[in-house]
């Protein structure tokens, strides 16, 4: 039986689209420090992934999202940190509010990026997503969802 120390956890990554760009933040402090990731966090007991997405985006970025829908998932093993996550990606559109860094201990900055000009390095779950579903961020795909 797995101990709490090596248990697989469920995280969410929220891909927020606005004018054919995606919101990414530069991580600090936790695993994946100095990589670029979408907002997200841990799924809480009894919580729907869409609820988690709304909560995490408001807590981390201070904006509202709409048109929230489930996307693909990734299996993410952080070898050096000895962490294993299943990341549920949630797709959403920007609704309102001003983007701001609400949790400075977790994120250095937020910015909008065109899919063809993503910063690097990318957070492992986002790397894994793009290697398995590269069209997820293409402008054509964004218009179709």
C-alpha positions as CSV (number, residue, x, y, z in Angstrom):
1,X,0.0,0.0,0.0
2,X,1.3,3.5,-0.9
3,X,2.1,5.8,2.0
4,X,1.0,9.4,2.0
5,X,4.6,10.4,1.1
6,X,4.4,8.5,-2.2
7,X,0.7,8.8,-3.0
8,X,-0.4,10.0,-6.4
9,X,-2.1,13.4,-6.2
10,X,-4.7,15.0,-8.5
11,X,-3.9,18.5,-9.8
12,X,-5.6,20.8,-12.2
13,X,-4.2,23.1,-14.9
14,X,-6.5,25.7,-16.3
15,X,-5.8,26.7,-19.9
16,X,-7.4,30.2,-20.1
17,X,-7.8,31.6,-23.6
18,X,-8.2,35.3,-24.5
19,X,-7.8,36.7,-28.0
20,X,-6.0,33.5,-29.1
21,X,-3.5,33.7,-26.3
22,X,-3.0,31.6,-23.2
23,X,-2.3,32.8,-19.6
24,X,0.9,31.4,-18.0
25,X,2.7,32.2,-14.8
26,X,6.3,31.8,-13.8
27,X,6.4,29.4,-10.8
28,X,8.4,29.9,-7.7
29,X,8.8,28.1,-4.4
30,X,7.2,24.7,-5.1
31,X,8.1,21.9,-7.5
32,X,8.6,23.2,-11.0
33,X,10.1,26.5,-9.7
34,X,11.3,28.7,-12.6
35,X,9.0,27.1,-15.1
36,X,5.9,28.5,-16.8
37,X,2.6,27.0,-16.0
38,X,-1.1,27.7,-16.3
39,X,-3.0,28.5,-13.0
40,X,-4.1,25.5,-11.1
41,X,-3.8,23.5,-8.0
42,X,-4.9,20.5,-6.0
43,X,-8.4,19.0,-6.4
44,X,-10.0,19.0,-3.0
45,X,-12.1,16.1,-1.7
46,X,-15.7,16.2,-3.1
47,X,-14.8,19.1,-5.5
48,X,-15.7,19.0,-9.2
49,X,-12.7,19.8,-11.5
50,X,-14.6,22.8,-13.0
51,X,-15.2,24.2,-9.4
52,X,-11.5,23.7,-8.6
53,X,-10.6,25.6,-11.8
54,X,-12.8,28.6,-10.9
55,X,-11.5,28.6,-7.3
56,X,-7.8,28.3,-8.2
57,X,-8.0,31.0,-10.9
58,X,-9.7,33.4,-8.6
59,X,-7.2,32.7,-5.7
60,X,-4.1,32.8,-7.9
61,X,-4.9,35.4,-10.6
62,X,-7.9,37.3,-9.4
63,X,-9.9,36.9,-12.6
64,X,-13.2,35.3,-13.6
65,X,-13.4,32.6,-16.2
66,X,-16.3,31.3,-18.4
67,X,-17.2,28.5,-20.9
68,X,-15.4,26.1,-18.5
69,X,-15.0,22.6,-19.9
70,X,-12.9,19.5,-19.3
71,X,-9.9,18.8,-21.4
72,X,-7.3,16.1,-21.5
73,X,-5.2,14.8,-18.6
74,X,-1.5,14.0,-18.1
75,X,0.4,11.6,-16.0
76,X,3.3,13.6,-14.5
77,X,6.2,12.1,-12.5
78,X,8.6,14.6,-11.0
79,X,11.6,12.4,-10.5
80,X,13.9,14.6,-8.5
81,X,11.0,15.8,-6.2
82,X,9.6,12.3,-5.8
83,X,6.1,13.5,-6.7
84,X,3.5,11.9,-8.9
85,X,0.5,13.8,-10.2
86,X,-2.4,13.2,-12.5
87,X,-3.1,16.6,-14.0
88,X,-6.7,17.3,-15.2
89,X,-6.6,20.1,-17.7
90,X,-9.6,22.4,-17.8
91,X,-10.2,24.7,-20.8
92,X,-11.8,28.1,-20.1
93,X,-12.2,31.6,-21.6
94,X,-11.3,34.8,-19.9
95,X,-14.5,36.5,-18.6
96,X,-13.5,39.6,-16.5
97,X,-11.1,41.1,-14.0
98,X,-7.5,42.3,-14.0
99,X,-4.7,39.7,-14.0
100,X,-2.6,40.1,-10.8
101,X,-0.1,38.0,-8.9
102,X,-2.2,37.0,-5.8
103,X,0.2,34.4,-4.3
104,X,3.7,35.7,-4.6
105,X,5.1,32.7,-2.8
106,X,3.9,30.5,-5.7
107,X,4.1,32.8,-8.8
108,X,6.5,35.5,-9.9
109,X,4.4,36.9,-12.8
110,X,1.5,36.2,-15.2
111,X,1.4,37.0,-18.9
112,X,-0.6,36.1,-22.0
113,X,1.3,34.2,-24.7
114,X,0.5,33.2,-28.3
115,X,0.8,29.4,-28.7
116,X,3.6,29.8,-31.2
117,X,5.6,32.0,-28.7
118,X,5.4,30.1,-25.4
119,X,8.1,31.0,-22.9
120,X,10.5,28.3,-21.5
121,X,11.0,26.2,-19.7
122,X,7.5,24.9,-19.4
123,X,6.1,23.1,-16.3
124,X,6.2,19.3,-16.7
125,X,2.4,18.8,-17.0
126,X,2.2,21.4,-19.7
127,X,5.2,19.8,-21.5
128,X,3.5,16.4,-21.3
129,X,0.2,17.9,-22.6
130,X,1.9,19.5,-25.6
131,X,3.8,16.4,-26.5
132,X,0.6,14.3,-26.5
133,X,-1.9,16.9,-27.8
134,X,0.1,19.6,-29.6
135,X,-3.0,21.0,-31.3
136,X,-4.6,22.0,-28.0
137,X,-3.1,25.5,-28.2
138,X,-3.3,26.1,-31.9
139,X,-5.4,29.1,-32.9
140,X,-7.6,26.9,-35.0
141,X,-8.3,24.6,-32.1
142,X,-9.1,27.6,-29.8
143,X,-11.7,28.9,-32.3
144,X,-13.4,25.4,-32.4
145,X,-13.8,24.9,-28.7
